[in-house]
């Protein structure tokens, strides 16, 4: 026994101190654990380096470089940082049991944003920000969850009466009165999808994917984001499970009143591709248009419907983590990351857009807009028959064809002479 103990002790002391992993070795039929190397990082120096480079009075890197590397302006970043620190104690800088200062809130949030923006692994954050792999991954998850909990009520909401008024004014100038945006789906590849789930998540892309259904307007603002459906579903299956028409079916959606070609309509619509059903809320292109009117309408519809495609492109360009295959293992984490990216995307659009330059809209004062529009009621209906009637009214194919014919005539009369 004494000889065996000393053999183990000598083997333990002679093991390499440079090992980074917890490896087991067999010594006389028994396993011992090697020592794990501890990397002492200078967190204070890492914070000072970040502050000197980007946030000092005379920073090393200018505002345009900050915008390019962080995908947002410096004031917007500081606003997000202050809100996140105020609502999530994890990002507050603390001292450990030895009295040493830990990572600052700026280091954790910048590491999270860099991973979202560049889609890189956690190791890329270590040399410059001085943050470990496990801490960087935990910061990313906490950051996305906090962004969703704080800002989703404002930046993932449905359009209100004021928003609808602006959207309808823009749509009327583009020749589509009553249009609220464009709808489509995007697939995000899931590299580390569990093997048992791959059959459910593999679709036409031949790899496991998760679907994002979105509605985007002319300014690339995403008004509706429904994420989490497996990639084996198509756009119709996703539509049946999403909540895009929930308020409309319950009778608590803001009213949308407009006239096209002498016919009055009380329901807004979205531009969609050919797979979507023939509903009053969708306007699709003509697959094989014949005649000048139909060709002109098809060209205008396909051009305007590119809003949602552009929104997907900008979203993936800003946040490369959703452009490449995801290396996360849990669908809940992927949902949190996708929603956080959509929220940040909308926040950047709000921060950078200038409403005065949007297609020369003649804007009225806010008080006049509120007086002209009816009050919004969000009282949920309990009458099942009213619910069924509204649902049937949304899916009225005859109204779909009538609206399409009216828009064809409206487009031709308004723009054919230009």
C-alpha positions in Angstrom: 0.0 0.0 0.0 2.8 2.4 0.9 4.7 1.7 -2.3 1.6 2.2 -4.4 0.8 5.5 -2.7 4.3 6.8 -3.4 4.2 5.7 -7.0 0.9 7.7 -7.5 2.4 10.7 -5.7 5.6 10.7 -7.9 3.5 10.3 -11.1 1.2 13.1 -10.0 4.2 15.5 -9.3 6.0 14.6 -12.5 3.0 15.2 -14.7 3.2 18.2 -17.0 2.0 21.4 -15.6 1.3 22.8 -19.0 -1.7 20.5 -19.7 -4.9 22.4 -20.6 -7.3 19.4 -20.4 -8.5 17.1 -17.6 -6.9 13.8 -18.7 -7.0 10.5 -16.9 -4.1 8.1 -16.8 -4.1 4.5 -15.7 -1.6 3.7 -12.9 -1.7 0.1 -11.7 -5.3 -0.2 -12.7 -6.4 3.1 -11.1 -7.1 6.5 -12.6 -5.7 9.8 -11.4 -6.5 13.2 -12.7 -3.9 15.6 -14.1 -3.8 19.1 -12.8 -5.6 21.7 -15.0 -3.6 24.7 -16.0 -4.9 28.0 -14.7 -4.4 31.0 -17.0 -4.1 34.2 -15.0 -5.6 36.9 -17.2 -5.2 40.6 -16.5 -8.8 41.8 -16.6 -8.0 45.3 -15.6 -5.6 45.7 -18.5 -8.1 44.2 -20.9 -10.7 46.7 -19.8 -8.3 49.6 -20.0 -7.3 48.6 -23.5 -11.0 48.5 -24.7 -11.7 51.9 -23.1 -8.6 53.5 -24.6 -9.4 52.1 -28.1 -13.1 53.0 -28.3 -14.5 54.9 -25.4 -11.9 57.5 -24.3 -12.2 61.2 -25.0 -9.8 60.8 -28.0 -10.2 57.1 -28.9 -7.7 55.2 -31.0 -10.4 54.2 -33.4 -12.8 56.6 -34.9 -16.6 56.5 -34.9 -16.9 54.9 -38.3 -14.6 52.1 -37.3 -16.6 51.6 -34.2 -19.8 51.4 -36.3 -18.2 48.9 -38.7 -16.8 46.6 -35.9 -19.8 46.7 -33.6 -22.5 47.1 -36.2 -24.0 50.1 -34.3 -23.1 53.6 -33.3 -21.3 54.3 -30.0 -24.3 56.1 -28.3 -26.6 53.1 -29.1 -24.0 50.7 -27.7 -23.7 52.7 -24.5 -27.5 52.7 -24.2 -27.7 48.9 -24.6 -24.8 48.5 -22.1 -26.5 50.6 -19.5 -29.8 48.8 -19.8 -28.3 45.4 -19.7 -26.2 46.2 -16.6 -29.2 47.7 -14.9 -31.3 44.6 -15.5 -28.9 41.7 -15.3 -26.6 41.3 -12.2 -24.4 38.9 -14.1 -22.8 41.9 -16.1 -22.0 43.9 -13.0 -18.2 43.8 -12.2 -17.4 42.0 -9.0 -14.4 41.0 -6.9 -13.5 37.3 -6.3 -12.7 35.8 -3.0 -9.1 37.0 -3.2 -10.2 40.6 -3.7 -9.2 40.8 -7.4 -11.5 42.6 -9.8 -13.2 40.3 -12.4 -14.4 41.1 -15.9 -16.1 44.4 -16.5 -19.5 44.7 -18.0 -17.9 46.2 -21.1 -15.7 43.2 -21.6 -18.5 40.7 -21.4 -20.9 42.7 -23.6 -18.3 43.4 -26.2 -17.3 39.8 -26.4 -20.9 38.9 -26.9 -21.4 41.4 -29.6 -18.2 40.4 -31.4 -19.4 36.8 -31.5 -22.8 37.8 -32.8 -21.3 40.2 -35.4 -18.4 38.0 -36.7 -19.7 34.5 -35.9 -16.4 33.5 -34.4 -15.7 31.0 -31.7 -15.0 32.0 -28.1 -11.2 31.5 -28.5 -11.0 34.6 -30.7 -12.1 36.8 -27.8 -9.3 35.7 -25.4 -6.2 37.5 -26.7 -7.7 41.0 -26.9 -10.6 41.0 -24.4 -8.9 38.6 -21.9 -12.0 36.5 -21.4 -12.0 32.7 -21.1 -13.9 30.3 -23.3 -16.6 29.3 -20.9 -17.1 32.8 -19.6 -17.5 34.2 -23.2 -20.1 31.5 -24.0 -22.0 32.2 -20.8 -21.9 35.9 -21.5 -23.3 35.4 -25.0 -26.2 33.4 -23.7 -26.9 35.8 -20.8 -26.6 38.8 -23.1 -29.1 37.4 -25.7 -31.6 36.5 -23.0 -31.3 39.9 -21.4 -31.8 41.7 -24.7 -35.0 39.7 -25.4 -36.4 40.3 -22.0 -35.7 44.1 -22.0 -36.4 45.2 -25.6 -38.8 42.6 -27.1 -41.9 44.6 -26.0 -40.7 47.6 -28.0 -38.8 46.1 -30.9 -40.6 42.9 -31.5 -44.1 44.3 -31.4 -46.9 44.5 -34.0 -47.3 47.9 -35.7 -49.6 50.3 -33.9 -52.0 52.8 -35.4 -49.2 55.4 -36.0 -46.9 52.8 -37.6 -49.7 51.6 -39.8 -50.4 55.2 -41.0 -46.8 55.6 -42.0 -46.6 52.2 -43.7 -49.8 52.9 -45.6 -48.6 56.3 -46.8 -45.4 54.7 -48.1 -47.2 51.8 -49.7 -49.6 54.2 -51.5 -46.7 56.0 -53.0 -45.3 52.7 -54.3 -48.5 51.8 -55.9 -49.7 49.3 -53.3 -52.3 50.9 -51.1 -53.1 48.8 -48.1 -49.7 47.0 -48.0 -48.2 46.5 -44.6 -45.0 44.7 -45.7 -43.6 41.6 -47.2 -43.5 38.1 -45.7 -41.1 35.2 -46.3 -39.1 32.5 -44.5 -35.4 32.1 -43.9 -33.5 28.9 -42.9 -30.7 28.8 -40.3 -28.5 25.8 -40.5 -28.1 23.8 -37.3 -24.7 22.1 -37.4 -24.9 20.4 -34.0 -28.5 19.2 -34.3 -29.0 16.1 -32.2 -28.9 13.0 -34.3 -32.3 11.8 -33.2 -33.9 15.1 -34.4 -32.1 15.3 -37.8 -35.0 13.7 -39.7 -37.4 16.3 -38.4 -35.1 19.3 -39.1 -33.8 18.3 -42.6 -35.8 19.8 -45.5 -35.0 20.9 -49.1 -31.6 22.3 -48.0 -30.5 18.7 -47.1 -29.1 19.8 -43.8 -30.8 20.4 -40.4 -32.2 23.9 -40.3 -34.6 26.1 -38.2 -37.0 28.5 -39.9 -37.5 32.2 -39.3 -40.8 33.6 -40.6 -40.6 37.4 -40.8 -42.5 40.4 -42.1 -40.4 43.4 -43.2 -41.3 46.9 -44.3 -39.7 49.2 -46.8 -37.1 50.4 -44.3 -36.1 46.8 -43.5 -37.8 46.9 -40.0 -38.9 43.4 -39.0 -42.4 43.7 -37.6 -43.0 40.0 -37.1 -40.4 37.3 -36.2 -41.5 33.7 -35.6 -38.6 31.3 -35.1 -38.2 27.7 -34.1 -40.1 25.6 -36.6 -38.0 22.6 -38.0 -36.6 22.9 -41.5 -38.7 20.0 -42.9 -41.8 22.3 -42.9 -42.6 24.7 -45.8 -43.9 28.2 -45.6 -47.5 27.2 -45.4 -46.9 24.9 -42.5 -45.0 27.6 -40.7 -47.8 30.1 -41.4 -50.4 27.8 -39.8 -48.4 27.7 -36.6 -47.3 31.4 -36.4 -49.2 34.2 -34.6 -49.1 36.7 -37.5 -52.9 36.8 -37.7 -53.8 36.3 -34.1 -54.8 39.8 -33.4 -56.7 40.0 -36.7 -58.6 36.8 -35.9 -59.4 38.0 -32.4 -60.7 41.3 -33.7 -58.2 43.5 -31.8 -55.9 44.5 -34.6 -55.7 48.1 -35.7 -58.1 49.0 -38.5 -56.7 49.3 -42.0 -59.1 51.2 -44.4 -58.2 52.0 -48.0 -59.8 52.1 -51.5 -58.4 50.5 -54.7 -60.0 50.9 -58.1 -63.3 52.1 -56.5 -63.6 49.2 -54.0 -63.3 49.7 -50.3 -61.2 47.3 -48.1 -60.8 47.0 -44.4 -57.9 44.6 -44.1 -54.2 45.2 -44.9 -52.2 42.7 -46.9 -48.6 41.4 -47.3 -46.7 40.8 -50.5 -45.8 37.1 -50.7 -44.4 34.6 -53.2 -46.3 31.8 -54.9 -46.3 29.2 -52.2 -48.6 31.2 -49.8 -52.3 30.5 -49.9 -54.8 32.7 -51.8 -56.0 34.8 -48.9 -57.2 38.4 -48.7 -54.2 39.2 -46.6 -51.7 38.1 -49.3 -51.0 39.6 -52.7 -48.9 37.3 -55.0 -47.3 37.8 -58.3 -48.5 36.4 -61.6 -46.4 33.3 -62.6 -46.7 33.7 -66.3 -48.0 37.2 -67.0 -49.6 37.9 -70.4 -50.4 41.4 -71.5 -48.8 44.7 -70.6 -51.0 45.2 -67.4 -50.1 41.8 -65.9 -46.4 42.1 -66.8 -46.2 45.6 -65.2 -48.0 44.4 -62.1 -45.7 41.3 -61.8 -42.6 43.4 -62.1 -43.8 45.9 -59.5 -44.9 43.2 -57.0 -41.7 41.2 -57.3 -39.7 44.4 -56.9 -41.6 45.5 -53.8 -41.6 42.0 -52.3 -37.8 42.1 -52.2 -38.0 44.2 -49.0 -38.1 41.0 -46.8 -35.3 39.5 -48.9 -33.2 42.6 -48.3 -34.0 42.5 -44.6 -32.8 38.9 -44.4 -29.6 39.9 -46.2 -28.9 42.9 -44.0 -29.6 40.8 -40.9 -27.2 38.1 -41.9 -24.6 40.7 -42.9 -24.8 42.5 -39.6 -24.7 39.3 -37.5 -22.6 36.6 -39.1 -23.5 34.1 -36.4 -26.9 33.5 -38.1 -25.3 33.4 -41.6 -23.2 30.4 -41.0 -24.1 27.0 -39.4 -24.9 27.2 -35.7 -22.6 25.4 -33.3 -25.1 25.5 -30.4 -26.6 22.3 -29.0 -29.9 23.6 -27.6 -32.8 25.0 -29.7 -33.7 27.3 -26.8 -30.3 29.0 -27.1 -30.7 29.4 -30.9 -34.1 31.0 -30.4 -32.7 33.5 -27.9 -29.8 34.4 -30.3 -32.1 34.8 -33.3 -34.5 37.1 -31.4 -31.7 39.1 -30.0 -30.3 39.7 -33.5 -33.7 40.8 -34.8 -34.1 43.2 -31.9 -30.6 44.7 -32.4 -31.3 44.9 -36.1 -34.4 47.0 -35.4 -32.6 49.1 -32.9 -29.9 50.0 -35.4 -32.5 50.9 -38.0 -34.3 53.2 -35.6 -31.0 54.8 -34.6 -29.9 55.4 -38.1 -32.9 56.2 -40.2 -34.2 59.6 -40.9 -38.0 59.7 -41.3 -37.9 63.0 -43.2 -36.0 61.3 -46.1 -38.4 58.3 -46.5 -39.9 58.8 -49.9 -40.9 62.4 -49.2 -43.9 61.6 -47.0 -46.0 64.5 -45.9 -46.1 63.9 -42.2 -48.8 65.4 -40.0 -48.3 66.3 -36.3 -48.8 63.4 -33.9 -51.8 64.9 -32.3 -53.6 65.2 -35.7 -52.8 61.6 -36.5 -54.2 60.4 -33.2 -57.4 62.5 -33.7 -58.0 61.1 -37.2 -57.5 57.4 -36.3 -60.0 55.3 -34.3 -59.0 54.1 -30.9 -57.2 50.7 -30.8 -59.1 48.0 -28.9 -57.2 44.9 -27.7 -60.1 43.2 -25.9 -60.0 39.6 -26.8 -63.1 38.1 -28.3 -64.9 35.2 -26.6 -67.6 34.6 -29.3 -66.4 31.6 -31.2 -68.7 32.4 -34.2 -67.2 35.8 -34.6 -63.7 34.2 -34.5 -64.7 31.7 -37.2 -66.2 34.4 -39.4 -63.1 36.5 -39.2 -60.9 33.5 -39.9 -63.0 32.7 -43.0 -62.9 36.3 -44.1 -59.1 36.3 -43.9 -58.9 33.2 -46.1 -61.4 34.4 -48.7 -60.0 33.4 -52.1 -62.6 35.5 -54.0 -61.5 38.6 -52.1 -57.9 37.7 -52.9 -58.6 37.6 -56.6 -60.6 40.8 -56.5 -57.9 42.7 -54.6 -55.3 41.4 -57.1 -57.3 42.6 -60.1 -57.9 46.0 -58.5 -54.2 46.4 -57.8 -53.3 45.4 -61.4 -55.7 48.1 -62.7 -54.4 50.7 -60.1 -50.8 50.0 -61.0 -51.5 50.3 -64.7 -53.5 53.6 -64.5 -51.0 55.2 -62.1 -47.6 54.2 -63.5 -48.0 53.0 -67.1 -47.5 56.5 -68.5 -44.2 57.1 -66.7 
